[in-house]
Amino acid sequence: MMERLLAKNTAWEKIHKSFSAKYGNSRSLKELAGQWKRVRIAAKKEATHFYRESGSTGGGPPPPPLSNATLIVQQMCPQDFMSMLNDSGMKSEDTVSAETFLDQSQGFDELDPRSK
């Protein structure tokens, strides 16, 4: 348990360092973690609406596709979307780790709603 907490704190410090290097020290680690929590909640709400509307009948236009930010969060945290993903066909190999995400060129810009 203690090892997991230490690993989690180390990962958050790495994320904070990477974020600060790219965007400056505008956010504390606590603020960054809070923003991540809000992004995950928003992604789950969007995905829930999308999958509920996709499965409904009755005609009408289809729901808009999931945003890039939601797709990224879904790949990074598949356990948060497991009940939805089981129905959509996403496989475990479709997921990406936070480490891999940070190494990708788009990085945090994809999660920033102001970048749209």
Secondary structure as UniProt FT lines:
FT   HELIX           2..23
FT   HELIX           29..55
FT   HELIX           68..76
FT   HELIX           78..81
FT   HELIX           82..88
FT   HELIX           92..94
FT   HELIX           98..103
FT   HELIX           107..111
FT   HELIX           113..115
//
